[in-house]
Amino acid sequence: LSEREILRTAVQAWRLDPAETKAALATTLKQAEGRFLEASGLTEPEMRRLNMHEKIRWRIEDVVMRLRGKVAAQMLLLDEAADDDQAPTPALVWRIGEWRWKDAPQDGKTRPGRGAGKPREYAVWTDGASVVLYEERPRAGVFVGWPLERFAGVAALPLPEAKGGSAAGAGAAKAAEAEQPAAAEQTAVHFV
């Protein structure tokens, strides 16, 4: 139940749906608990008091909360075959928050830069048929989405829509804002 595997499965099988993810992870946890109880000989109350069990339950709750918080947003994306000179292009994506993509060190120690540092932000781009997972990283002073993984044979994800409706509606809203600069100036807050 690493965050990396949960994220991959959330994209591939659960369509980034928090309810579906919660139900599937609860089933997975129940099966793992059964195997653990059988192998260890512990009782269920003893198992529930284990720190390891609590951490897994917290991870599941945290993952579901991140998926509930996904938002459609614009992000600058690099192409999968990008070279150093390629300019990123803006696209609508599902921003899904911070995830620990790197596995923790196997020696039990946590060190910054080796899986224990601040998690990075991730986003999922889809056109309804193709799905690409992006990691947000700095590039020339701007944060852009770097392609991590393309998923094949994935159930169709819902398309992200611009805030307030479709992408066409967002373009119309921007045009209307450009025509009304005085209204924008009236609502601006100035600090002295």
N, C-alpha and C positions, 0 to 999 in steps of 0.2 A: 504494500500500500504506500509506495513512495509517491510524492507529489508529481513527479515526472510521469509515472505510469497512470496515475489518476487523471492528469490533464490529457494525456493521449487518449485514454478511454472515453473521457468526457466529450472529446471532439469526435472520435470515431464512432462510438456506439450510443452515447446518450444525448447527442445533439446540443450540448451545452445547457441542457435542461436541468435546473436545480432539483426539481422534484424527482425526476427519473434518476439522477445521480445519487440523491439521498437514499432512494429505495434500493438501488443496485448495491451501493456501498454497505447498507444495513444488512442485506442478504450475504454479501461477501464476509462481513465481520462476523455474522452469526455462524457461518460455515467454519471460519478460522477459529472461532471460540470453541466450537465442538471438537475440532481436531486437536487444539491445544489442551483442552480438558482431558481428552482421552489419552494423549501422550504424557501429560504431566501428573495426572492423578489428583490434581487440585479440585476443590469444590468450586462451584460458580461464584459464591461470595468471596472466596480467597482470590480467585482470578481477577475479579472486579477491583480488588484493592491494589493490584499490581500497578506500578507506575507506567509500565509499558502499555497496559490496557487503556489507562486514562489518556495517554498521549495519542493513541490510535483514534479513540473516540473524539478527542479534540481536533485532530487533523481532519476527520470526516466533517465535523461541524464547520470548521474553518473553510474547507473546500466548498461546501454547499453555500456558505455565506458569500464567498467570492463569486460564485456563479450567479447568485441572486443579484449581485452588484454589477453584472456586466452591462456595459452601455455601448451604444452605437456612437462612434466618433470618427473624425477625420484623423488620419495618420499618414505621414510621409513614409512610403515603402520603397525599398530597393527590390529590383527584379532578382529572381533566383540566380540568373547568370550575370550578375552585376560585376562590372569592373570598377576600379577606383575612381574613374571619371564620370560615372553615370550619375545623373541627377535623380533624386528620389521623386516619385510621383505621389500626389495625394490620393487617398482612397478611403472609402468608408469601411470600417472594421468593427468587430466586437472587441472592445478593450475588456480584458478579463482580470486585470490586476496583477499582483505580485505572486510569483511561483518560484519555488526552489527547483531549478532544472537540474543542477548538478547534484549527484549523490553525495551524501556525507562521507567523510573519510572512514575507512573501515577499521582504523586503529582506536576508535572510540573518542578521539580528541576532535575538538572543533577549532579551526583556525580560519581567520579571515582570508578570503581568496581561495579557499579549498572547500567550498560548499557551505561555509558558515557565514559568509558575508551577507550583506543586504540583498534580498531577492530582487530580481529584475522584473520589469513590467512586461506583460505579454499581450498579444492581440491575435485574433483569428480573422483572416480575410476569407470571404466566400463569394462566389457568383451564383450560388445555388447548386452547382455541380462540383466545382473544384474547391478545395479547402487548403489553406496554407497557414501555418503557425509562424508568427513573427515575434522576435525579441526586440525590445526597444533598447537601443544603444546610442551613445553620442557619436556624431560624425561631423566634423568641421563646425563644432559649436552648436549643432542642432541635433535633437533626438530623432532618430529614424528607425523604422522597422526593418530588421535584418531577418531574412527568411531562415527558419530553422528546419522546418519539415513540411513536406507536401503529403497530404493524405489521399490515398486512392481508395475507391470503393466505399466511401463514407456516405451514410444516410444524409440526405439533403438538410443542410442547416438553414434556419431562417435567415433571410437577408437583413443586414443592418440597414436601418433607415435613418436619415438625418432627423435631428430633433425637430418636431413639429410636422412630420409627414415624410413624403417621398423625397428623393434626391432632387427631382424637378421642382418640388415645392420649396426646397431649401434654396435653390437658385433664384426663384422668384422672390423669396423673402430677402435675399441679399441685394437684389436689384432694387427692391422697395426701400431698403435701408440706405442705399446709395443716393436715392432721390430725396431723402429726408434728413440731410445732415444737421439741420437746425434742431430737430427733435432729439437727436443723439447728444448734441451739445448741451441741451437743457437738462438732460438726465445725468450728465457726467458729474462726479463728485470731485471737487478741487480741494486739495490740502495746502495750507499756507504754512 
